Amino acid sequence: MKPANSGMKILLVDDEEDMRRILKADLEAEGYRVVDAGNGQAALDLFHKAKPDFVILDVMIPQIDGLEVLRRIRLESRVPVVLLTAKAKEVDRILGIRLGADDYVLKPFSVGELIARVQAIWRRARAPADGEALSFAAGALSVDFSRCEVRVAGRRAALTPKELSLLKLLIEAEGKVLSRELLLERIWGYDGQADIDTRTVDQHVARLRRKLKTEGRRIATVSKSGYRFLGSKVI
């Protein structure tokens, strides 16, 4: 029987050869195709050559560190990225989320936990739930969520996965005020115990508005409450 995950290609980046070997074997046992690299420069080279569907990226790697690799990936791609990081590196985790990581896994971790995170992120990225918007159009703004494509006056806007998720959630709740806490929970998966604060939401909204240019005015700030989207009916 063909594995359920066959066809999905993962780029695995870690400077520990034994770690890569173990993770690669377990991921391949789940049906994934895996290419691997041991440093940041090799990771970027392989990213462009292999065109992976998913990236598992250690923060502490030689030549080019994982956060810089993530930043460069986000300049051109919305491919899901999970960071592997040491628990003591709290600043890396926060910065990684702000740079566009979809999730992080703390070292040491179980392979089962990592695979579960990968599967959950992949399901969210590939299969919209019932009732979710598939497309939207208003004014100069048009969005095709199934293709992860956003255009303003016909020109494509390069959004990160978090920015696209944020826009989608706001559009689906059109007219309703969404609090920063709710956005943080729904988009980043964090609750009140998290080591990341609501300023992250504000920063992402500010970047999203800039990328949407004149259409950024549709994201309205509601004083001391949060944000709401001013648009037309989702189609």
C-alpha angles and dihedrals in degrees: 000000000000112000114251091235098046113131095033111114121207127196107212116197122187132131093219106091094199091051091051092048093051095044093045092052093049094046092049089050086059090055100261124133110231134198118180142201134188102208141030099257092049089048093055092045091050092044090060094041101043098032095212125204093219137021128211105192131185113215097214104061129135130255095017117020122234096253092055090047088052092049092052093046090052091055089070112013144045093203110145113262128194117192124216110210142162116257092237092060097080092153090057091054094050094044091046092056091047091050090055108270112156094213143336134224120209120230126269095044139155119254088230091059092050093049091048090053091049092049093048094050092045092051091051092047096048108032121046113208124244112287095022118133115256097186141004136191132182130147109326092339122097126170131189105190094183089062095033089236126146123182133185115196088343095307120115117245113211104224126179117235091259092050091048091049090048092051091047094051092048092048093048090052092045112178094006121111113242115198122228089242092055092048090049091052097043098042103031099026094232130136132197091289094062124117092228123080138212092265085080088064091050091050092050092047090051092051092045091052091051092050092049089053111191091003090060087085087075088075102077125194114227108205114252090349113070137250139318134189121238109202146102135287117305110245 
